[in-house]
Amino acid sequence: MSDERVTFGSKLGVIFASVGSAVGLGNIWRFPYETGQNGGAAFLLLYVLCVVLVGLPVMMSEFFIGRHSRKNAAGAFDVLAPKTKWNFIGYNGVAAAFLILGFYSVVAGWTLEYFFQALTGSLTGKTAADYAADFSSFNSGIFWPIFWTTTFIALTHIIISVGVQKGIERSSKIMMPMLFLFMIILCVRSVTLPDAEIGLSFLFKPDFSKINSSTVLSAMGQAFFSLSVGMGCLITYSSYFGKDTNLQKTAITVTVLDTLVAVLAGVIIFPAVFSFGIAPTAGPELVFITLPNVFQNLPMSALWSSIFYLLLAIAALTSTISLHEVATAYVHEEHGFTRKRAAFIVSFGVLVLGVISSLSFGLLKEYTVFGLNFFDLLDYATAKIMLPFGGLLVSVFVGWRIDRKILKAELTNQGTASFYFFTIYAFLLKYIAPIAIGLIFINELGLFKLLK
Ligand code: TRP
């Protein structure tokens, strides 16, 4: 049975699909705004620590779970630990997929709006204040936010329905390197702006007085979000990997590229933020109100900016595909719906959430829970609670429950591939990851204060 499952076509396909999942709005939209709100360089440092010490080991473990079981995020645990409650990790992940798509599609919709604005030339010739005002008037509207969110969900739906191999592989192979190239160009433009060094020192010169418990939780949440770990996304993808895929190399490649793109985004955004007098704490709109100013200072700005927003939309698409796939594979394999029907069910659920959250900045602005609107609530619940919690469970499951020999055999392709640092990996997984995640949770929830 399991051999009938589709697999990714080539080695490069595996890497591009995983990088495609990891690199997206998390790097270019979420990372700069979280960094801006959390004080800059100190946040970046914590973020990198979380990526290396927690994110990477959890990613390798998700690869192990997926390829060893060759099942979807929930079904995998019924194979590896039958008749236990470990499949909760999968259910948590499937729920997270819906919730993340519910706000991610909204931001992906913003990139489409900006693509069209760039095409029609209405994204040039304005002041920094105009760009900020334009964004909020677009974003507080009703029709266009709903329209673009819906369009983006429809695009994701179509690719998912076409199938794993063709849809995902083809779209990631050409576009990711192009996006990278464009970012390098933007980077050069940004660091040569007047006062660029203020932005660079904000990003690279840590001020540790800015760290508190919520900064640490934000850094951890960002690490999970950006790497696509903690919700079975990479379990699902690695279930399509071939037997000769080098899991360790793939994980390291994905992690390095993902982090590189995030840092590059920071190097583009912060010099511009300070150069144009934008507040680094502007929040979710930061990238959208900053970049038009940078483009405006390039020759042929309409051309550059329209291609850039298109590439960004495609980077977002390769991420939404991976999120959608988690839920679709689950509904299809565990509940006996055809793949097409499963995809429909998922898209419909996401559409409902997406439409509501697209109105969070206008019509539904007043409806808040713990001071968060619907959009922010989805973001907080997933990135800062569900993903780290999923990651905690994965590290305990693979670190403590899985036989070390089985783990090593899978990660080394039955001894044919080398796995450097296996002992370090196992140590991080067994002790560091669960303890770090646990402490950060406890710290943020204020339990320490309670105990005192
Ligand atoms: N990592 C993607 C980004 O940075 C978003 C994403 C895709 C994701 N799949 C995920 C986040 C799974 C968390 C879990 O844009």
Residues whose N, C-alpha, C, O or C-beta is under 5 A from the ligand:
A	BS01	LIG	S21 A22 V23 G24 L25 G26 N27 F224 F225 S226 L227 S228 V229 M231 C233 S319 S322 L323
